[in-house]
Amino acid sequence: MESGKSRVGFDAFHSFGNFSGASETPSGEVELDIEDLKKPIKGTLTAPVASLRTGKAGRDKDLRRALDGERHPEIRYRIDKVEARSRR
């Protein structure tokens, strides 16, 4: 991922109201064969909990607390498989 040009987002569904957020500072890497995209794709994605923004400072603070960002400062995803789906 190229610094300053990547973004990762999320949608949250909560009884007090749904919201979306994003991190502008994700990092990671993806392994793929550009010549044959039918071959397996795998990789990693990491987003710092402190970088998550929802557009409301109070909610951001509550989100970091709920995710225990002090003890767990990163959200990490491991990409094991990618499946194509048709667009209609």
C-alpha positions as CSV (number, residue, x, y, z in Angstrom):
1,M,0.0,0.0,0.0
2,E,1.2,3.5,-0.8
3,S,1.3,5.9,2.2
4,G,-1.1,8.7,1.9
5,K,-3.0,7.1,-1.0
6,S,-4.8,4.3,0.8
7,R,-7.9,4.2,2.9
8,V,-9.8,1.5,4.6
9,G,-13.4,1.9,5.7
10,F,-16.0,0.2,7.8
11,D,-19.8,0.3,8.5
12,A,-21.0,-0.3,12.0
13,F,-24.5,-1.3,13.0
14,H,-25.5,-0.3,16.6
15,S,-28.8,0.0,18.5
16,F,-28.2,3.7,19.0
17,G,-27.6,4.3,15.3
18,N,-25.6,3.0,12.4
19,F,-22.4,4.8,11.4
20,S,-19.4,4.5,9.1
21,G,-15.7,5.3,9.6
22,A,-12.3,5.0,8.1
23,S,-8.6,5.0,8.6
24,E,-6.4,7.1,6.2
25,T,-3.3,5.2,7.3
26,P,-3.7,1.5,6.6
27,S,-0.7,-0.6,5.8
28,G,-0.3,-4.0,4.3
29,E,0.6,-6.1,1.3
30,V,-1.2,-8.3,-1.2
31,E,0.4,-11.2,-3.1
32,L,-1.1,-12.0,-6.5
33,D,-0.1,-13.1,-10.0
34,I,-1.1,-10.2,-12.2
35,E,-0.8,-12.5,-15.3
36,D,-3.3,-15.0,-13.9
37,L,-5.8,-13.6,-11.4
38,K,-7.4,-17.0,-11.1
39,K,-4.5,-18.0,-8.9
40,P,-4.9,-17.5,-5.1
41,I,-4.6,-14.0,-3.7
42,K,-3.5,-13.5,-0.2
43,G,-2.2,-10.7,2.0
44,T,-2.5,-8.6,5.1
45,L,-4.0,-5.3,6.1
46,T,-3.4,-3.4,9.3
47,A,-5.2,-0.2,10.6
48,P,-4.2,1.6,13.7
49,V,-7.1,1.9,16.1
50,A,-6.1,5.5,16.9
51,S,-6.5,6.4,13.2
52,L,-10.2,5.4,13.0
53,R,-12.4,8.4,12.4
54,T,-16.2,8.5,12.2
55,G,-16.8,12.2,11.9
56,K,-17.7,12.7,15.5
57,A,-14.9,13.1,18.1
58,G,-16.9,11.7,21.0
59,R,-17.9,8.6,19.1
60,D,-14.3,8.2,17.9
61,K,-13.2,8.2,21.6
62,D,-15.9,5.7,22.6
63,L,-14.9,3.5,19.6
64,R,-11.2,3.4,20.6
65,R,-12.2,2.6,24.2
66,A,-14.6,-0.2,23.1
67,L,-11.9,-1.7,20.9
68,D,-9.4,-1.4,23.9
69,G,-7.0,0.5,21.6
70,E,-4.5,1.1,24.5
71,R,-3.9,-2.7,24.8
72,H,-4.7,-3.6,21.2
73,P,-3.4,-0.7,19.1
74,E,-4.0,-2.3,15.7
75,I,-6.7,-4.1,13.8
76,R,-5.2,-6.8,11.6
77,Y,-6.9,-8.7,8.7
78,R,-5.4,-11.7,7.0
79,I,-6.6,-12.1,3.4
80,D,-6.8,-15.8,2.7
81,K,-9.1,-15.9,-0.3
82,V,-10.8,-13.5,-2.7
83,E,-13.9,-14.4,-4.6
84,A,-15.2,-12.7,-7.7
85,R,-18.8,-11.8,-8.0
86,S,-20.6,-10.6,-11.1
87,R,-21.9,-7.0,-11.4
88,R,-25.4,-6.5,-12.6
